[in-house]
Amino acid sequence: MEAPVATFPPPFPKITAYRGQADLLHSVKRVVCMEKIDGANMRVGVPVHASSAADILIGGRTLMESDPGFNQAMLGPLIREDADLVNALLQLVNELGAPLTLYGEACGASIQRMGHIYGAKLHFVLFAARLGEVWLSPSQSARHEWPTLTQIAEKTGLTIAPVLYEGAADEDRIATLVERVSEHALAQGTQQPEDHMLQEGIVIWADPMLCAPDGAPLVAKFKHPSRKEYHAPREDEDVSPASCAKRCVTQERLEHALSYLQEKGRWDEAAPDHDALARRVMQDVAREVDEYHALIQTFGKSVVRDAIQALALQLASS
């Protein structure tokens, strides 16, 4: 059997929702909580042989510039037109002797629902990095030859997502970080009413970086209540396909599904395919929501799927 061809730069794995004390992050001694930036997910790959801006590989969450259907042309110039950044990246990879992948958000301008709070200019904010096969730690490296994310930012001049907390995985302390004004928006000089400036949430990382059993970095997202893709049922709440659909099909999930179709070049604003959007919502629910899988054991897959897709279609068409 042939080994799969490695993708470079590799896509960033899906970040799961934080589960409090049940989360694996509570098994580590130290975490770093960063602000979750609401932008377009972006990855940048610098191969060891790179010698110019043209050698740097740039793409979004799902597609690279060279892939058919790529339609995020604004991402490339963010890196390639910054000569100081390009030179710093080339020098850094030459020093490290291994390919470097940067992960971040292209934010500001009109990117995403809250993009306006990050200022009028589109820019890149770093949130993770990988050196060869090694996921780099936010601030405390497990080995001296592996730079930290903080050091990467210092050496390249990149802006890193604001760090809101460093210490033990204290569930109560972490919960206090969610209802806050965006520090990155404040740093960009945005001045708006406080309720217009709320951050999307936080991202919690193990530091030094550790990996889960599946090899993905140990990380979880904890979103502001108004920005969640799923709301767990209350103890007294009815559990049925219809109620599950209401908890799963949120405005946030619809927007993420739409963003996916746009990134893939499969969304035409002049002739929107709401059926395709509803199917994408259903696929995301099936991958991410445990309640969905529990309900299909009782009600059957078609009944639960139909309830979710019908509500997604209704909301998408309204």
Secondary structure, DSSP 8 states (H G I E B T S, - for coil): -------SS------EE--GGGSGGGGSS-EEEEE---SEEEEEEE-TT--SGGG-EEEESS-BTTSTT---TTHHHHHHT-HHHHHHHHHHHHHHTS-EEEEEEEESTT-STTGGGG-SS-EEEEEEEEETTEE--SS--SSTTS--HHHHHHHHT-EE--EEEEES--HHHHHTTTS-B-HHHHHTT----GGGSB--EEEEEESS--B-TTS-BSEEEEE-GGG-S-----TTS--SHHHHHHHH--HHHHHHHHHHHHHTT---TTS--HHHHHHHHHHHHHHH-HHHHHHHHHH-HHHHHHHHHHHHHHHHH-
